[in-house]
Amino acid sequence: MSNKTDDHAEPNYWMVWLALAVLTAVELLVAKAPGPKSFVVFSLCALALAKAALVALYFMHLKFEKYALILIVMSPLLLSAIMYIGLVPDAITHLHWLPH
């Protein structure tokens, strides 16, 4: 019986940590940046998604998983994006109904 080795190399966790630290620093700079609030919110959301993807891929080892498991993990993200796009217009119209 032969020893079976993993079919993937050990990730460089220090580089992942460094990337997360750099993304956090960028988030702090974006939060303090002057400009349209919508740009700041969109940028912070995009940076948070990038950090979440790094954590999921390397620390949760999803980078090395089968395609079906990745679909199972990504489905809630897609569903929440669809719900957000569908519900935001309704929420904006309800804001006008509030008494001033």
Backbone bond lengths (Angstrom), bond angles and torsions (degrees), N, CA, C in turn:
res aa  C-N    CA-C-N  psi(-1)  N-CA   C-N-CA  omega(-1)  CA-C   N-CA-C  phi
1 M - - - 1.444 - - 1.519 108.73 -
2 S 1.288 116.61 128.27 1.461 120.57 -177.55 1.525 110.00 -94.14
3 N 1.319 114.28 153.78 1.455 119.56 176.40 1.514 109.11 -75.15
4 K 1.324 115.40 129.32 1.456 119.98 -179.86 1.526 108.63 -95.88
5 T 1.309 116.26 127.41 1.462 120.24 178.62 1.516 109.58 -100.13
6 D 1.310 115.47 159.33 1.469 119.96 176.81 1.518 109.30 -63.00
7 D 1.328 114.66 148.43 1.463 118.92 -179.60 1.518 112.43 -89.31
8 H 1.329 117.26 12.77 1.468 120.23 176.18 1.522 109.48 -140.14
9 A 1.293 114.59 153.28 1.462 120.26 -179.40 1.526 109.61 -82.02
10 E 1.298 115.06 156.80 1.460 121.41 176.78 1.528 109.30 -66.13
11 P 1.341 118.05 127.68 1.466 119.27 179.17 1.523 111.52 -66.85
12 N 1.294 115.58 153.93 1.460 120.80 176.63 1.530 107.39 -85.40
13 Y 1.329 115.43 92.51 1.462 120.84 -174.82 1.518 111.91 -65.31
14 W 1.314 118.41 -28.77 1.467 120.11 178.92 1.523 111.16 -67.36
15 M 1.312 117.13 -37.31 1.466 119.61 177.50 1.532 111.09 -69.93
16 V 1.329 116.41 -36.46 1.464 119.88 175.80 1.525 109.40 -64.39
17 W 1.320 116.55 -43.93 1.459 120.61 178.02 1.533 110.52 -61.25
18 L 1.322 117.06 -42.52 1.459 120.82 178.75 1.537 110.78 -63.10
19 A 1.324 116.84 -41.96 1.470 120.27 177.96 1.528 110.36 -62.79
20 L 1.331 117.48 -40.78 1.468 120.43 177.74 1.529 111.00 -65.11
21 A 1.323 117.12 -38.35 1.465 120.56 178.49 1.525 110.88 -66.42
22 V 1.321 116.77 -41.58 1.468 120.33 178.73 1.529 110.24 -65.09
23 L 1.331 117.24 -43.06 1.461 120.19 178.20 1.528 111.44 -62.80
24 T 1.328 116.96 -36.23 1.466 120.61 176.79 1.520 110.81 -65.90
25 A 1.321 117.25 -41.22 1.469 120.52 177.50 1.527 110.53 -63.72
26 V 1.328 116.72 -40.28 1.467 120.23 177.89 1.531 109.77 -64.27
27 E 1.328 116.86 -39.29 1.462 119.89 177.38 1.533 111.33 -60.13
28 L 1.309 116.56 -41.88 1.463 119.98 178.71 1.528 111.35 -64.14
29 L 1.322 116.49 -40.22 1.468 119.93 177.85 1.525 111.56 -66.64
30 V 1.331 116.85 -40.78 1.460 120.60 -179.92 1.527 110.14 -66.49
31 A 1.327 117.12 -38.62 1.467 120.29 -179.35 1.526 111.53 -63.64
32 K 1.321 117.60 -32.03 1.468 122.00 179.66 1.526 113.17 -90.75
33 A 1.320 117.36 -6.85 1.463 120.66 -175.01 1.528 110.79 -71.71
34 P 1.332 115.61 138.39 1.464 117.81 173.58 1.524 109.47 -75.62
35 G 1.289 114.75 154.91 1.454 118.43 179.21 1.507 110.73 140.89
36 P 1.318 115.95 -175.24 1.465 119.57 -178.83 1.530 111.47 -62.88
37 K 1.313 115.35 137.91 1.455 120.29 -178.74 1.530 111.40 -63.80
38 S 1.319 116.72 -33.20 1.465 119.52 179.95 1.529 110.93 -64.02
39 F 1.345 117.45 -37.25 1.466 120.67 177.15 1.523 110.67 -64.86
40 V 1.326 116.92 -42.21 1.461 121.32 -179.40 1.527 109.95 -64.03
41 V 1.322 117.04 -45.69 1.466 120.58 -179.15 1.526 110.41 -64.60
42 F 1.330 117.70 -45.82 1.459 120.82 179.18 1.533 110.77 -61.40
43 S 1.325 117.16 -42.92 1.466 120.96 -179.45 1.521 111.28 -64.80
44 L 1.320 116.73 -42.71 1.468 119.99 179.51 1.526 111.13 -65.22
45 C 1.326 117.20 -38.29 1.467 120.14 177.10 1.530 111.06 -65.55
46 A 1.321 116.99 -42.73 1.463 120.42 179.34 1.536 111.09 -64.28
47 L 1.328 116.93 -41.72 1.466 120.04 178.14 1.530 111.25 -66.11
48 A 1.322 117.32 -38.57 1.463 120.21 177.77 1.524 111.31 -65.04
49 L 1.326 117.01 -39.14 1.466 120.00 176.53 1.525 111.53 -65.40
50 A 1.324 117.10 -37.88 1.466 120.20 177.90 1.526 110.44 -64.67
51 K 1.327 116.73 -42.07 1.466 119.79 178.54 1.530 111.29 -66.65
52 A 1.327 116.72 -40.49 1.465 120.07 178.25 1.529 110.74 -63.84
53 A 1.325 116.63 -37.87 1.464 120.11 178.39 1.524 110.83 -65.46
54 L 1.327 117.49 -41.89 1.470 119.97 177.50 1.526 111.42 -61.21
55 V 1.313 116.73 -44.74 1.469 120.24 179.60 1.516 110.42 -63.21
56 A 1.329 117.11 -45.55 1.461 120.12 -179.43 1.526 111.93 -65.09
57 L 1.319 116.56 -41.42 1.460 119.37 -176.81 1.517 113.00 -69.78
58 Y 1.320 117.51 -42.56 1.464 119.24 -172.52 1.516 114.19 -101.63
59 F 1.326 118.78 -44.53 1.456 119.33 -177.08 1.521 111.75 -82.47
60 M 1.329 117.90 -28.06 1.462 120.92 175.35 1.527 110.79 -95.82
61 H 1.319 117.22 0.03 1.468 124.84 175.15 1.529 113.08 60.83
62 L 1.322 117.72 29.96 1.458 119.57 178.85 1.520 112.23 -76.31
63 K 1.330 117.22 -16.16 1.459 119.83 178.49 1.527 110.99 -62.39
64 F 1.312 116.07 -26.71 1.457 120.67 -174.81 1.528 112.12 -104.66
65 E 1.319 117.38 8.11 1.463 120.49 -178.08 1.521 111.00 -87.37
66 K 1.316 113.64 168.41 1.457 119.71 178.69 1.522 110.64 -73.50
67 Y 1.294 115.59 162.08 1.461 123.58 -175.83 1.534 111.98 -59.59
68 A 1.324 117.48 -38.80 1.470 121.08 -177.89 1.525 111.13 -63.16
69 L 1.323 117.51 -40.65 1.455 120.24 -179.99 1.521 110.91 -67.44
70 I 1.316 117.35 -36.94 1.467 120.68 177.51 1.529 109.81 -64.09
71 L 1.327 117.28 -39.55 1.458 120.36 176.80 1.525 111.40 -63.48
72 I 1.313 116.63 -39.03 1.461 120.36 179.33 1.524 110.25 -65.25
73 V 1.302 117.72 -37.77 1.463 121.13 -179.59 1.529 110.79 -74.47
74 M 1.319 117.87 -36.88 1.465 121.37 -176.80 1.528 113.32 -79.60
75 S 1.319 118.13 -20.99 1.465 121.12 -178.04 1.529 113.40 -57.60
76 P 1.339 120.03 -46.62 1.476 118.33 178.42 1.529 112.76 -62.34
77 L 1.305 117.62 -34.31 1.460 119.89 178.08 1.526 110.60 -65.39
78 L 1.302 116.95 -43.87 1.464 120.73 178.10 1.527 110.78 -64.97
79 L 1.329 116.84 -43.19 1.461 120.27 179.41 1.526 111.36 -62.83
80 S 1.318 117.43 -42.03 1.469 119.33 179.48 1.529 111.17 -66.92
81 A 1.320 118.25 -34.78 1.469 120.40 176.86 1.524 110.46 -66.12
82 I 1.324 117.23 -41.21 1.464 120.72 178.47 1.525 110.04 -64.70
83 M 1.326 117.42 -42.64 1.463 120.53 179.32 1.523 110.79 -65.22
84 Y 1.315 117.32 -39.42 1.463 121.00 178.97 1.527 110.28 -62.21
85 I 1.309 116.27 -47.45 1.465 120.64 -179.82 1.528 110.37 -62.90
86 G 1.319 116.62 -35.91 1.457 119.76 -179.58 1.512 114.02 -76.67
87 L 1.338 118.24 -30.48 1.461 120.83 -173.98 1.522 114.34 -95.63
88 V 1.304 118.95 -22.96 1.464 120.42 -177.84 1.529 112.30 -61.18
89 P 1.335 120.59 -44.43 1.476 118.05 178.35 1.531 112.40 -59.94
90 D 1.315 117.44 -37.06 1.461 120.65 178.72 1.524 110.65 -67.68
91 A 1.314 117.38 -40.21 1.462 120.89 179.35 1.523 111.15 -66.17
92 I 1.308 117.53 -35.88 1.464 120.70 179.93 1.533 110.37 -67.32
93 T 1.328 117.59 -39.41 1.468 119.39 178.95 1.513 110.86 -69.22
94 H 1.324 118.63 -31.76 1.464 120.47 178.48 1.529 112.10 -70.62
95 L 1.307 117.93 -24.53 1.448 120.24 177.87 1.526 111.15 -63.58
96 H 1.327 117.38 -30.62 1.457 121.29 -179.94 1.530 112.26 -75.47
97 W 1.331 117.67 -15.71 1.452 121.37 -179.88 1.511 112.20 -81.84
98 L 1.321 117.36 -17.72 1.460 120.46 -177.36 1.528 110.14 -68.34
99 P 1.343 117.06 139.86 1.465 118.92 177.04 1.520 110.28 -70.40
100 H 1.300 116.35 144.19 1.474 120.56 -178.25 1.482 110.97 -93.45
